[in-house]
Amino acid sequence: MSFIDLFKSRESREKLSHLKRLVALAFADGKFEKSEMGVIATVMARDGLEFSDLERCIKNLKDFKFLPPETPERRVVCLKDMVFLMMCDGDIDDNELTLCKATAIELGFKQEVIDAMILDIIADIKRMETS
């Protein structure tokens, strides 16, 4: 965390932390696809983040501590974002799935239900795509 981040609200730091995790997930398979950037841009717009935030995340990718959201609803949103990002290029890579599951644990989800949650989110996304 930079000195400037100390003055940001917890909510702002949570959103930045989520962005960093999404960037790490995008790079987990060794390539940053255009479709992944589209998902990240959508999340950034929703969360009120700037391009400069993305640049900082990319430059300092390895230098951050994940800050999970305080609310259960926001934790679910974070997990859904990650699953959507994994799916957007048409191929869920093993490294992406491993990072997604590790993040789900950090988000406070029980390890026993994570696989089922991810499969439910995938099914929801596929239903939305066909509607």
N, C-alpha and C positions, 0 to 999 in steps of 0.2 A: 504494500500500500504506500502510496506517495504521501508526502506531507499535505498536499492539497486535499487528498481524500479524507483526512482527519476532520475537515470542516463540512463535509457533506453529511446529509441526513442518513440515517440507517437505511431508509428505503432506497435512496440513491446508490448507496454502497452495495445493497442487495442486487439492484438492477445491473450495476457494473460487474459484479461478481458473476451473475448469470450470463452476461454477455461474454465474459472471459471463458466461462465453461463451454458456451456454444462454439466459440472460436476454437477452443481446444478440441472439441468434438469434430468440428469440420476438418481439422488437420489430422485427426486420429487415423484416417486411412491413407495418409501420405499425400493427399491432394485436396485442394480447396476448389470445389466446383462452383460454377456460376449459379446453379440452382441453390446451393448452400448459402451463397451470399444473398440471394433473394430472400430466403427464410430469415437470415440474420437481419437484413434490412427491415423486414416487416416487424420483427421483434423490437428492433431499435426504435422504429416509428411509434409503436404501441407504448413503449416504455419511456419515450421522450429522451432518448440518447442521441448524441451527435456523432458525426463521422470521426471527430477527434477522439472520442471515447473508444471507437473501434481501433483506431491507429494505436492508441496506448495499450489496448489489450493485446494486439498482435506483437508489438515491440516487447512487452513485458509478460508474455504468455506463461513463462515458467515461474515468475515471481509474484505469486498471489496465493492468498488463503481463501478458500471458498467460504462465502457467508450465506448460509441458507436463509430463505425468507422466514419471517416469524409466523405468518398465517398459513394454516393448512391449505387454503384455497390457492394462495400464491405458489406453494410448493407443488401442487398438482399442475398448475400452469407451467412451471419450469420443466417438470417431467414431460408434459405434452409437447412443449417446444423442442425438447431434446429428441423425442421419438420422431416428431415431424421432420426435424433436420436430418436424422439418420435415414429416413425414407425418401427424402426429396430427390436423391440422385438415382433412385431405383435399385440400390444395392445396400443392404445393411451389412457393413463390414464387422468382423469379429472385434477389432479394436474399438470401434464405435460402440458396439453393444456392451463391451466390458466397461468402458468409461461411463456409459449411460447407467448401467446397473450400480456402479460404484457411487455415482452421483445420487441415485435414488436412495441409497443407504445414507449418504450424507444429508439428504433431505428429510430423513427420519422415517422412511418407509421400511417396513419389516422385510427382511431378506426373503422370507417364505412367500410373500405375495408379489414381489417385484416382477417376476416373469409373467404372471397373470395380468398385472396392471399394464405392462408394456404391450402384451397381446391384445388387451381390450382397447388400448389407445390406437394401436395399429388398425384394428377392426373399425373403430369409430372414424378414423381418417379415411379409410377405404370407402366406408359408407357415404361420407361427405363428398368424396370425389365422384361417386356414381350418381349422386342425387342431382 
